[in-house]
Amino acid sequence: MSETDGIKMVMAIIRPDKLADVKSALAEAGAPSLTVTNVSGRGSQPAKKGQWRGEEYTVDLHQKVKVECVVADTPADDVVDAIADAAHTGEKGDGKIFVIPVEEAVQVRTGKEGKPAV
């Protein structure tokens, strides 16, 4: 078994207004470290029509938040469940969660590799 077996990146695309709930849920699940990025995208959520200065326009890229969490000691399934429960509204556009195996991890400050780096 290598040093990186069991290290997973859980990546979730969620609604921006659910970020605080997801952060709290991750802390409770034992995975408080995360990276958050503002992104735009579209999926099954319908496009919205808008009007500005008399001109009509279509908004088909919706504002979302991408949350990335790399875990080694906390089971990825627990992290996925925590995010899914906290981000759920039951409406289109709630988002998606992806689990990706991590091939290598290196902590820049200490040089630790594998699970100790996470």
NORMO-V226083 format. One line per field, one symbol per residue. phi: phi as a letter, one per 30 degrees, with the letter a starting at -180 (. if undefined). A space follows every 10 residues. Layout:
BEGIN
phi = ???
END
This chain:
BEGIN
phi = .ddcejdbcc cbcbdedcdd ddeddddddi bddabbbdbb abbddddccb bbhicdbccc ccdbbcccbc bbccdedddd ddddddcdbi cdjdjbbbcb dcdabbdddc idbieddd
END
